[in-house]
Amino acid sequence: MSLNPIIPQGPFAQLKGHASWIMAFGVLLIILGLFALGSVLTATIATVFYVGVMMLFAGAAEIFVASQARSWSGFFMWLGVGALSALAGTMTLSNPILAAGILTLMLGISMTVAGIGRIYLAFHLKEGAPWAVMAFSGALTILVGAMILSQWPTSSVYTLGMFLGLDLLFVGFSWLNMGWALRRPAA
């Protein structure tokens, strides 16, 4: 029986052999992000399509699960919520441009409100907290929300696609960077 301790090699040691695949995945996401930024209308419609499909599936799942609990007192409420979600998904898929407008309006409003909330919290957490960073983050969020709202409904054509493209770029560069770090020899 050996008493040699198992020496941990870190959480990413198992991924070291897959660095090339991780880098390739990062490059693929970067390419998709550039495509989305190059065709924001298509990316916006794809985003709305994805949201619509998810709402439709969630609604169908809620209706199915509610039907399994018919004796529960909240059955009709659960069934109604599922039906509304499925209806919203169907409407989103049937008119993606209108849905993009509604989603963009909601995004602009929520970003503005979230930014105000961050600034409020920043000034109430001044003691011992990095309040200036939070206040700056809040101001930036308000600025982006205000930009979206000031251009609405025109911003509906490009905002969701632009956010998708930027997200794909950032995530792609993160995966590429992780794969690159895995390829480097251990120090």
N, C-alpha and C positions, 0 to 999 in steps of 0.2 A: 504494500500500500504506500503510495507516494504522498508525501506531505508538502509537495511544492504548491505554493499558493498560485491561484489564477491571477495573473496580472492583467487588469483591465487596460484596454487599448483605446478607450474613448468611444463615444457614441457613433462616430463616423467610420470606425475602423472597418466595419463590414461593408461599407459603401466604396471603399478604396478601389476594389476591383471593377467597379461599375462607373468609374469617373468619366470614361469616354461617352457612355450612354447618357449620363447626367448632362454632360456638356452638349451633346447632340440635342437633347430635349430643350436645353436653354436656347440653343440656336434656333430651333423650330419655333419656340414661343416668341423669340425676337422677330423672326420673319413674319409670323402671324400678326404680331403687334404693328409692324411696319405696314403690312397689308391693311389692317384695320384703320390705321391713321391715314393711309392713302385713299381709302374709300369709306369715309365715316358714315355715309348714308347706309351702305350695305352692312357695316358693322352695327349701326343702330338698329336696323331691322332684324339682324341676327340676334342681338341682345333682347329685343322685344319678343321675338319668336321663342327664345329660350325661357323668358319669364312666363309667357303665355302657356307653354307646354308644362312648365312646373306647376303653375296654378291649376291647370286642367287635371294633371295627375294627382295633385294634393286634394283637390275637390273630390275626384273620383274615389280616392283612398278614404277620405273622411265619410263619404256616403256609404262605402262598403263597411267600414268599421262601425258606423252608427247603426247600420242595418243588423249588425251582430249583437247590438245592445238595445233591442226594441223595448225591453221592460224597464229600462232606466228612465228616470223622470226627465232627464235632459236630452232625451232622444230626438225630439223635434227640433230643438235648438241646434244640436250637433248636425242633424240632417240638413237644416237650413243653411248653416255655415258652409257645409260641404257643397251644397247646391250653388250658393253664391260664389264660392271660389271657382267651381267648375264653369259657371256662367261667365265670370270675369275672365277666366282663361280662354274661353271660347270667343268672347268679344275681343280680347287682345289679339288673338290669332286672326280674327276676321277683319280687323282694321288696325294693323300695326302702326300706321302713321298717327292716328288719333291716340293710341296707347302710348306711343313715344312722347307725344305732347303731354299727356297726363303724368307719365312717369318723370319726365323732365321737370315739369312744374313742381311735383312733389319733392324731387331731389333738390331743386333750388330753394324751396321753402325750408326743407329739413336742414340743409346746410346752413342757411342763415340763422335759424333758431339754434342749431347746435353751436354755431360760432358765438352767438350771444351768451349761451349757457357756459361755454368755456371761459369767456372773458369774465363773466360773473363769478365763476368758481375761482379763477385766477386771483381776483382781487379779494376774495374771501379766504384764500389760502396763502396769503403773503408771508406769514411767519414760518420759516423753515422749509419752504417748498420752492421749487423752481417756477414761481408764478409768472415770470416774464416770458418764459418759453410757452407756457400754456396760453397766456394772453396773446402772444404773437400768433400761435396756432389758431386761436379763436378769430383774430382779425383776418387772417388769411382765409379761413373757412367762410366768414361773412363776405369777404371780397369775391370769392368764387361763386357763392350762392347768389350774391347780388348781380354778378355778371350774367349768370344763367337766367335769372329772373328779368333782368333789363332787356335781354334779347329774346325773351319768350314771346311767341311760340316758335320763332325762327330757330332758336337754339335747340329745339326738339330734333331737328334734322341731324345735328352733329354731336351733341353733348354725350349721349350714351355711347356712341361709337368711339368718340375720342377717349372717354374714360376707359372703355374696354381696351383700346389700343395701347394707352399708357400703362394700364395694369399688366397687359401681356408683356410689354417691354421691360418693366421693372421686375416682374417675376422671372422672365427669361434671363435677364442679366444676373439675377440672384442665383438661378440654377447654374448658369455658365460659370459664375464666380466660385460656387461651391465645388463644381467638377474640377475646376482649375486648381483649387486649394487641395483637393484630394490627390491630384497628380503629383504635387510637390512632395519631395522626400521629407520624412519626419526629421525634425531637428533634434 
